[in-house]
Amino acid sequence: MCSMLLESPTIPNFASLIYKPMKKHTLLVAGLLLLSACTESKEKANGEVVSAIEAGGENDAEYMKEIEEFERQSRLEEQAEKAAQTSLKVDKMEHDFGKVAADSDNKCVFTVTNTGKNPLIISDVSASCGCTTPKKPEKPIAPGKSDVIEVGFKPNGSGKIEKTVSIQANTDPKITTVKVKATLP
């Protein structure tokens, strides 16, 4: 079931949906823990050592400033990333090789067109199986221009075989999925 969800072209990659927000929350919590762990201790007149947190939060304003600055910086990074986004169009969402022999070398291309206003940067292409080997364009694709993703497919087994190729780029959604399939004897 999990592999079906990860390979679905209509359901976004779950990891990409939670990774970015989780990363920010994790950094925020880690920062708060680090700040509270590094608090200087105060010594009372009788020699008793009291942490700044116990002493009434003398550094609360300083902590709040740091947290606000962290949140502001995170928002700026999100805005910059969103401003650099573009859109893409793939010439086909699926390539069917038809009937092929097991372990045969098959190749196809998916033409990707930048339909946005910013350069399209394909940061990664990955396959759902080792029998599928995609190759991404190395340079950014200018607005209105196209390039290709080459896919090698060497299926094994028998019956209908279907694999996915995930294209990660500076788009929304971040991942676009295409498929290759074949029928083996």
Secondary structure, 3 states (H helix, E strand, C coil): CHHHHHHCCCCCCHHHHHHHHHHHHHHHHHHHHHHHHCCCEEECCCCCEEECCCCCCCCHHHHHHHHHHHHHHHHHHHHHHHHCCECEEECCCEEEEEECCCCCCEEEEEEEEECCCCCECEEEEEECCCCEEEECCCCCECCCCEEEEEEEECCCCCEEEEEEEEEEECECCCEEEEEEEEEEC
